[in-house]
C-alpha cells in the first residue's frame, strides 16, 4: 500500500494542501475546527509526518528543496547536475520535486518540500506561477531563488540571456538573405517564451524588417506542439524559408514535420534552435543551436541561495548567463540553403540591411 500523502489528507478533509502544511508545521494559525478536522483525517488515514532526517526538524539549512519541471529533459538533467555538484561542494543535501509544469502540482510539491523543513528553495516556476505557491514560500519565510523562468519581482534569480541569444541566430538567417523567417514559440505565460520572441523581433528591427505575424506560431513548448506548429506553417503559405524554434522539444517535433512533408534542411528550409542537444552534431544536417549553460545556471543558483542564507538582508540579484551559439549546417550559411536571389547592401541610419533584388528604403 502506498504511503499517505498531504494531498490525500487535504482532499479527505476538504482543505488545501497549504492548510495541511500549516497544521503540520505550525507556520500559520489555522481555525480550531479546521485544525481538528485535519488532525482527525491524518489519524483516520494513518498519515505520519517523517522528515528526511531528525536534523531537518530543527530547520537545518543543510538541506534545500528544488521544485521544477522538465527533470527528464537534457536541459533539466544538466541543471540538476550543476545544482547537485554545488550542493556537494557546499556540504548541502538536495530534495527534488517534479511539478510537470502544472500549477496545482507545483503547490503540492512546494508544500511537501516545506514539510521536510528545508532551509531554502530553488524554484523554476510553472507558466502561471500559482499565487498559492508564492504565498506558501512567503508565509514560511523560506529563502528561495528563481531559476530559468525569471520573474518581474525583487528576488534572487538566475537564467540565460534569452533575448540576445535568440536575436543573434535569427539575425544570422536575415543576414544571409532570408526574408520569411518563422518563429515557433513556447508555452504562453513563460518568461522564456516572451524573451525569446522578443529576440526574434529585435533581430528584424535591427535589419529594418517587419515581422509577418502569420509566421509566429506557438508550439506550446512540447514535441507534439512543435510538430503541429511546423505543419501549420507549411500549410498556410507562402511557406517560410527559415525558422527559429525556441526549445529543444519543439525542435524535434518540427524536424519530424519537415521530414514527413519531404522538406529538406537546409536545402528548402533553414533551421536554428534554442537549446543544444548532446546529439546536435550527429543530426543530419547538424543543427545550428544556442546552448544554454545549464550546469552553470544550477551551480550559480545554489551560490545565490547560500548567500541569501548567510545574509538575509543582502540586496536581491538577477544573474543572466550568456548562451553559446554553435553554427553547424542546418542554417544553410555554407551555401547549401535555398536560393534566395541576389542581394544588395542598403545602409540606413543605425541599421544595415541586406535585401533581395533591388535596393529598398528601410
N, C-alpha and C positions, 0 to 999 in steps of 0.2 A: 504494500500500500504506500502511495506517495505521501511525502510529508505535507502537513497542513501549512498553508502559506497565509500571509497577511491579507492577500487578495481574497482568499476563501473566507476568512473571518469577516472582512468588510462586507462581502456580498451577503453572507448569512445574517449579519447584524443590521444590514440596511444602512451602512455608513460608508464614507470614503476611506480609501487606503490611508490617506494622510491622518484621518481621525484615529485609526487603529495605531498608526505610528506614534501619535502624540500620547495615547493611552499607555503604550509600552514604554516610551522614553521619558514621559513626564515633561515634554518640551513646551506644552501649551495647555492651559486649563481646558478641560472637557466637562460639559454639563454632567451632573451626577447621574441622572437616569441613563444618559448615553454611555457614560463610562461603565456603569454596571452592566448594561446590555452587552457591551463589547467584551468585558471580562467574563460574563456568563457564556458568551458564544465561544470564547477561547477555551474555556473549560469543557464545554459540550463537544467541541471538535478535537480537543486534545492538542491544541496549539502550545508549543513550547518555544520560548524565545531563547535561542542559543547563539550568542556571539561567537565569532570565529575563534577567539581566544579570550581568556579571562582578562588579559591586559586591555582588551578593547573596551571593557565595561567602564574603565576609568577615562574614556575619551582619548586614548592614546593617539598621538599624531604620527605613529609609525605605520599606520595603515591608511591608505587613501582609496577612494572609490572612483571608478570610471564608468560613466553612462554614455553609450554611443551606439550607433547603428553600423552597418557595413563591416562587422567584425571579420567576416569571411572574405571580403574583397582584398585585392592586392594592396590598395591604399591603407585599408584598415589593419591589415597584418603588419605592415611596416610601421604604422603609427603606434600600435600596441607594443611592437618590439622596441621602439625608441622609448616608450614610457617605462616598460619593464626594465630595460637596461639602466635608465637613470634612477629608477626606484632602488635597484640593487646597489648602485653606486652611493645612493644617499642612505642606505640601510633601512628602506621602507618596504612595506608589503602592498600588494595591489589586489583589489576586489573588482571584478568586471561584470557589468550587466549590459546585455544587448537590447536596445529599445526597438529594433527592427523599424525604425523611423515612424513609430506610431506614438501619438501624443499620450494616450492612456497608458500604454506600456511604459513610456518614459516616466510618468508619475509613479507607477508601481515600482519601477526599477530604482528610482532615486529614494523612495520611501524604504525599500528593503536595504539599500546600502546604508542609509542613515540609521536604520535599526541595528546595524552592526557597529555603530558608534565610530564610523570612520572620522579621521581627523581633518580630512579635506576631500574635495571632489574635483574631478575633471569631467566636463560635460561637453559633448558635441550635440547641440540642440537639434530637435526634430524641426520639420519645416514650419510648423506653427507651435513655437515653444509654449507649452501649456502653462497658463498662469498659475495653476496649482503646483507645478514643478518648481517654478521660481519662488513661489510663496513658501514651499517646504524648505528650500535652501535658506531663505531669509529668516524664517521662524526658528530654524535650528542653529542659526548663526554659524554655519559651517563655511569656512573659506572655500572658494571654488574658482576654477579657471575655465573659460570657454575655449574650446578647440575647434578650428576649421571654419565653422559657420559663425563668423564674428557678428556681434550684436551692437546696436547703436545705444550703448549704455556704458557707464563708467565702471568697468570690471576688468580684471586681468584676462587677457585673451591672446591667442597665438594662432596664426594661419599662414596661408600662402598669398603672394601677390597675384590675385586673380585677374584684376583688370589689365595690368601691364603685360602679363604673360599672354593673355588672350589677344590683346591688341597686336602684339608682336607677330604672332603666327597668321592672324587674319591679314595684317598689312603686308606680310610676305606674299600672300596669294594675290593681293591687289597690285603689288609692285611688279609681279611677273605677268600681269595683263588680265587677270580675271576681273570681270565686272558684275557677274551674278554669283556672289558668294553667299551661300545659305548658312544659317546657324541652327543647329539642333540643341535646344536649351534644356536645362534640368528642371526639376520639380519647382513649381511656383511656390513662393514664400521663403525659399532658401536664400541666404545672403550670397552663397557661392553662385547661384543662378543669376542673381541680379548683377553681381560684379563681373562675371564672365560675359554676360550680354552687353554690359557697359563697355567692356574692352572691344567687343565686336563692333559696336557703334563708334567708339573712339577711332578705330583704325580707318573707318570710312570717312570720318570727319577730317582726319589727317591727310587723306588723299583727295579731299574735296569732292567726295561722292555721297550721294544719298542712299540710305538703306531702303531696299524694297521690302516692305513689311510682310509681303507674301512669302518671303524666303526665310522668315523667322518662325520656327515650328517647335513646339515643346515635345520633348521625348520623355518627360517625367522622371528622368534620372535612372531609368531601367533599361535592360537589354531589349525587351519587347517594345517599350516605348520608342527606343531609337530605331528599331526596325519599322514601326508604323510611321514614324516621322519621315524617314527617308523615302518610304513608299509614297507618302503624301506629296513630298517634294517632286518626285519623278512623275507623278500623275497630274500635277497641276501646272504644267508647262507655261512658258518655256522653262525647261529644267535649268538648274544652276550648273555651272562648270566647276565649282569648287564648294566645299562645305567645311565648316568648323563645327566639331562635335565636342560638347563641353564636359563629358566624363567618360571613363573607360567602359562602363557597362553599355552605355548608349552607342559607343563606337563599335562594339562587337555586333550589336543589333543592326546598325546602319550598314556595316560592311556585308552582313548577311543579305540585306535587302538589295544592295548593289549587285551582289553575286547572283541572286535569284533573277534579277532583271537583266542580266547579261551585260552590265555596265563595267567596263574595265577601269581600274585605278592604277596609275593616274591618267591613262590614255583618254578616257572620256570624263572622268571626274577626279579632281584633285581633292585630297582629304588631309586635314590636320586635326589633331585631337588634344584635348586637355586630359592629363593623366597619362603616364607612360605605363607600358606593360613589361614584365620581365622577359616576355617573348616578343616585344615590339619589333626587335631587329631580326626576327625569324619569320614574321608575316611576309606574304608576297602580295604586293610590294611591301618593303619595310616601312613602318609608319613614322611620319613626322609628328612629334609629340612635345608636350610640355610636361616634364617630370616634376612632380611635387617632392619637396624634401621632407617626406612623411616621417622618417625616422627622427630627423632633427626637430620637427614640429612637436613630436611626442616628448622628446627629451627636454625641449625648452618649456613645455607646459608644466612638467614636473618641477623644473627650476623656478618657474614663476610661483608655483604653489608653495614650495619650500620657503621662498622669500616672503610670501604673504603670511605663512605660519609663524615665521620668526619676527616679522614686523607687521602686525595687523593694520597699522596706520600708514604704511607706505603708499604713495600715490599709485593708482591703477596704471598698468602698462598694456599697450596693444602692440604686439610684435607681428610683423609680416615678413616672411622669408621669401626670397626670390626663387621662382621656379627655373628649371633649366630646359631651354629649347634644344631639341635634338633634330636636326634636319636629316631626313632619310629620303626614300624615293616617292612616297605617296603624295607629296605636294607637287611633284612634276617639275621642279625647278631645274632638273638636269636635262631638260629638252624632251622628256617623254610624255609631257602633258598634252591636253587638247590644243588644236591650232586656234590661237586667239587673234590672229591677224597681225598687221604691222602696228607699231607704236611710235608715237611722237612724244617728246617731253614737253610738258606745259608748266611754266613757272608762274606762280601766283604768290602774293604776299603771304609768308608763313606756311605755305603749302606747296609741296612739289608733287605733281600728279602726272601719271602716265595714262594716256587714253588710247583706245583702239581707233585706228583710222586717222581722221583729221583732228587738228587741234580744236579744242572747245574751251569755253570760258568756265572756270571752276566756280 
